[in-house]
Amino acid sequence: MTTDPEPWQQLHAVIDGPLPEIAKRFSKFLAPDSPHDALIIFTRECTGRPRKVAGAPEIVDRVTIDELDAIKESVVRGGVVDCRAVLGGTSRTIRVVRDGSDTLLVVVPRKPARGGRVTVPEDLLRCWFAIVATSIRQQVAQASPDYLAESRAASSERARTIAQLTETHEDTLGSILGTLRSHDLDDRTARASAAETASSALIALRSVGDTDRRLATEAVATAFARLQAELEPVLRHLDADVEYVRPASDGRSLPGEIAHAARAIARAVAVALGTQPGVTRLRIAWECRGHDLVVDIRDQCDGDLDADALARQLSGRLQTLEGTLEVETIAGWGNRVTASIPLETPAARPDEDRLSALNPRELDVLGHLALGRRNKSIAAALGVSESTVKFHVTAILQKLRVSNRGEAGLLGARAGISAE
């Protein structure tokens, strides 16, 4: 393994930035020694966007969850494999790393130029990716406001897309089935074969929605069990009885960002209450009440909690998810902290609806428009022609329903969309 400090300093920059862009930073980090056309990081920890991608849109925009699952199953944990597999609908030569935490890295090497290709040694690549995968898990576990906002936006966008896709194809295939089952058609064999094909397509389509929901949600009982597993080592040394009150196992599921936020909030509150002097009892409970998930944590002690400090610590996550916090302190008796988080995605503002219609490349261009950049500088930054940028700008103006690039840039800036 290299002892040169420079690569490790550069790797620090990879894991130090915003989570949604980590694949792009890692791709840039690997490019000098391992030129590649695309890089995908796949982790089910990120319920909002399990795929972090960088590289050629004709590859990364077409990669499916099923393809990545199939690739992952072909590699043992901790392994590095060079193989051929279907990725983005095409059989390709790829390099795969499956981290011990089950996070997957897929790299599509660039075709070697004359003289061969420089490649990062397997042990070094495995080590570097282990650091990246650990950083992803930590950022998700901490459930920072930035991560929660990105995850919620992705969940809302996915839900709309899946609903529209399902409705459109169900209507189309239902119409086909009705026609094929008509008694006016004579060719029974053809009709039966086509009906079977259409029925299979309907089943497959519905399974897309089921798979997506499994990726984006956690059963409430499972989410609480993960919280308990995370807290037990932390609270084990307390001189207090710790009681966990499990939510009802009624089959209800939590959006992924809600589950992550609730665990982060519960950990912070439990640690704050548990480290007070004289604590004799700690009670940690979750409950789904109507449209809210309620995190309810109580203690028995002298009731000397710094409620303002705790509220400041939790305010970012709660504001992002439009949640509320109540802290009750009774001197000589104890404290009760209650956080309520809406389970449903807040109603989107009109601007957000319009922005959700933009594809990834259009969002990249909008980020530059938000900074007031012209087509020539945008083209240079994105590595495309000015005519391509002009095409994207026209599409952006139409989708955002604005008359000029200044208005589009303003909408992007208000939504926090900005180029680096």
N, C-alpha and C positions, 0 to 999 in steps of 0.2 A: 504494500500500500504506500502511496506517495506520502512523503513527509514535508513536501513543499507547502508552506502555509497559505499561499495565494488561493488555490482552489477551495480550501476550507473557508476562507474569508468570503469568496464569491458565493459559496453555498449558503452562508449566513444570509446574504441578500435574497436568496431564493425563498427561504422560509420566513423572512421577516416582513414580507409585503402582504397585501390583501389576499385572502384565500381564493376568491374566484379566479385570480390571475396566476396561481402558482404553477400551473402547467406551462404557461408561456415563459415564465422566468426559468423553470427547470429546463425547458427546451433550449433556451438561449445559453444556459450554462453548459449543456452537453454538446451543443453544436460544433465547437472547434475540434473536439476529439472524436465525436460520433455524428457526422453529418446525417441528417434525417429529413424526411418529407413530412412526417406527422408524429405527434406524441400524445398519448392518452393516459390519464390517470383515472382509474375506476375504483371508487370506494363507496360502499353502501352506508358509511357513516354520514355522508352528506346527502340527506334525504332530498334537499332542494335540487341540487345538481350533482348527481353521482359521477358524472363524467366531467373531468377537467381536461380541456383539449388545447392543442396548439398545432399549427401547421396548415397544410393544404386543405381548403374548404371542401374540395371534391372527395376527400377522405373523411375528415373529422365530422363533417356535417351529416354523413350517412352512416356513421357507426351506430349500431344498435346495442341495447342492453343484452339481448340474447347472444349476439356475437361475442361480447366481452365475457359473458358467463361461460360460454363454451370454451373460450381461450383459457380462462382461469382454471377450469376443471382439468385442463391438459397439463398443468404445471403444479408441482408440489410446492407447499409453502417453503419459502426460503430459497426457491430455485430460480435459475436463470436459464432460459431456453431460446435457441434460435430455431425457428420453424416456419412453415407455411400455414396460413389459416385464412379463413374468410373474414375480412374486415372492410366495412363500408360496402358490402355486397360484392367484393372482388377478392379472389385468392391472392394473397400477398406474402412476401417474405418479411417476417417480423422478428423482433427481439422482445422477449417477455420476461418480466421480473414479478414474482408473486411474493410480497413481503410476508413476514411471519404474522402480521396483523390482518392478513387477507386483503390488503390493498394491492391493486394490480397496476403495473406499468407496461404499456405497449408502445414500442418504438418502431416506426417504419423506416428502415435505413435507406439512405439515398443510394442510387446505383453507383458503384465504385468507378471513379475516374481512372485513367491510366496510372499505374503505379500502386493500385490497391486503395483500401479504405483504412483510415486510422480508427481503432475501436477501443473504447474504455474496457479495461480488464473486468471480468465478471465479478470478482470479489469487490473491486472498487465501486462498480455500478450498484451492486447489492447494498453496500454500505451507504453510499450516497442516497439511494432511494429509501432506505430504512429511516434516515434522518428526515427526509421529506414526508414520508408516511406518518412518522411520529408527530411532526409539526401539524399535519392535517388533523389527526385525532385530538391533539391538544386544543386546537382552535375550535373544533366542533364541540368538545366537552366543555370548554369555557363559555360557549354560546354567547359570543360577543354581540353587541348590537348590530355591527356591520354584517356578521354572518347571519344573524336572524333576519335582518331586512332582506338580504340577498336570497335566503332560503324561502322566505314567505313570498317574495315576488316570483320566484321560480315555481313555487307550488300553485300560485294563482294562475300563472301563465300556462302551466301544464294542465290544470283542471279545465281551463277554457278550451285548450287545444283538443284534449281528449274528448270533451263533450261534443264539440263541433264535429270532430272526425267520426265519432260513433254515430251521431245522429244522421250525418250525411250518408254514411255507408250502410247503416241499417235501413234507411229509406230506400236507397238504391237497390240493395240486395233483396229487400222485402218485395219490391216491385218486380224484380226478376223472378223471384219464386212464384209470385202470383200469376205472372204470365206463363211460366213453364208448367204450372199445375192446371192451366186452362184445358177444358175438354175439347176446345176447338183445334188443338194441335194433334196431328196423327202419329207422329214419330215418337212412340212411347219410350223406346230405348234411349233416344237422344234426350228426351225430356227428363227421364229419370236420372241420367248421368249428369245433366246440367243442374238439376235440382240438388243432387248430392254435393256437387261442387260448390254451389251457392250456400248450402247449409253449412258446409265445412268452413267457408269463408266467414260466415256470420259468427260461428263459434270462435274462430281464430281472432276476429276483430274484438269480440267481447273480452277475450283473454288479454288483449293489449291493455285495456283499462284495468283489469284485475292485477296484472303484473305491475303497472304503474302505481296503483294504490298500495301494493305491498312494499314497493320501494319508498314511497313517500309517507308512510304512516307506521305507527307502532301501536300495538294493543296496549291499552292503559295499564293492565296488570303487568305486562312485560316491561313497560317503561318504568314502573315503580320498582319492580324487582331489580332492574339495573341500578336504580338509585340506591337501594338498600345495599347492593354489593359494593358500590362505590363508597358508601358512608361507613360501613362496618369497620374497615381498617382505620379510618380516621377517628371514629368515636370509641374505639375499643378500650382505650386507656382512660376514659372518663370515670370518675367516681360517681356515676349516676346510672340509673336504669333507663335504657333506651327502648321505647316502644314504637314499632312500625305498624301503622294501621293501613292495610292494603285496600285499594279501591275495589268496588264490586266487579267481579269478572263477568261482565254482561256482554262481552264481545265488542265493546266500544273501542274505537281507534282514535289515536291522537295524531294530528299533523306532526311531521317530524320536527319542525322548528319549535313547536309547543313542547314536545317531550324533552328536547335538549334544553330549552329555556327553563322549564320547570325543574329539571334536575340541577341546573346551575344555581337557580334561586334557592332551592331546598338545601343544597350543600352550603351556600353562603350563610343562610339563616341558621342552620344546624351548628355550624362552626362558631358563629357569633354567640349563640345561646350557650353552647356547650363549654366555651372557654371562660364563661363568667365564674367568679368564685362562688362556692356554695351551691352549685347546681346539684339537685338530687334526682331529678327526673326530666326526661326529654321525650316528647310525643310527636311523631312525624306522620302526617296523614295527607292523602290525596283524595279528592272526591270530585266527580263530574256533577255539577249542579246546572241543570238546564243547558245553556250554551257556553258555560264557563268551566274551566278546570280550576279548582280551588286547592292551593297548597296551604295547609294549616299546620303550624309548628308551635308547640307550647312547651314551657319549662316550669319547674318549681325551684325557686331561688328567692333572693332578696329583691328581685325586680329592679336591677340597676343597669339595664341595657341602654346603650347609646343609640337611641332610635333614629336620630337624625343622620348619624354616620351610616347606619345600615340602609336607610332610605336612599342616601346618595349613592351607595354602592350598587343598589339594584335598579336605580331609576332608568339607566340607559336601556336595559333589556325590557323593562316593563313599558316604557314609552314606545319602543319599537313595535311591540305587539299590542299596544293599547290596553295594557293591563293596569291593575290598581293594587295598592299596598295599604294595609292597615296594621298598625302596631299598637297593642294595648300593654301598658305597664302598670302593675299594681304593686306598690311598695310592700315588701314583706311577704308577698305572695308569688309573683312571677310575671312572665311575659307571654304574650300570644302574638304571633306574626301570621297574617293571612294575606296571601297573594292570589288575585283572581285574574286569569288569562282567558280572553275570548277564544273559543275553539274555531270559530268561523273566521275566514279571511275578511278583514274590514272592507266595506264597500269601496271599490276603486274610484278614484276621481277620474273625470273625463280625460285629463291629460295622460293618466296612467294607462287607460284603455287604449288610447291612440299609440302610446309608446310601445305597448305590448305587441303591436302589429309589425314592428320592425324586426328584421332578421339580424343575426350577429354582425354581419358586415356593415349593415346600415347603422347599427348602434355605434360601431367604430367610427364611421364617418360623422355621425351626429356628435360624438365626443369632440371631434376637431372643430365642428361648426360652433359648438358651445364656447370654444376658445377664440372664435373669430377668424379662423384660418381660411385661406383661399384654396382653390382646387389644386394649384400647383404644389403647395406645401403639404396638403393632405395626401396627394399622390406619392410624393417622395417618402412621407412617413409610413405609408401602408405598402409601398412597393408595387403600386399599380399605375396604370396610365391615367392621364387627366380625363380622358373620355369615360373611363370606368367610374371615376369619382363623380363626373357630371351625371352619369346614369343613376348612381346611388342617390345623389342629392335630389334629382327629380322625383325618384320613388319616395324619398323621405318627405318631401313637401306634400305629395299626394296623400300619403298615409296619415300624416299629422294634420292634414287639412289646413295648412298655412300658406301664405302667399309668397314668402321669401325666406332665405336662409337665416336671416337675423331672428325671425320669429321661431324658426325651428331650433336654432341654437339656444334661445332663451328657454324654450320648453325643456331642452336637454339639461341645461344648467340648473333649472329649478328641480329636476329629478335627480340631480347629483351625477349626471353622466358627463364625464370629461376624459379627454385623451391624456396620456402621460406626457 
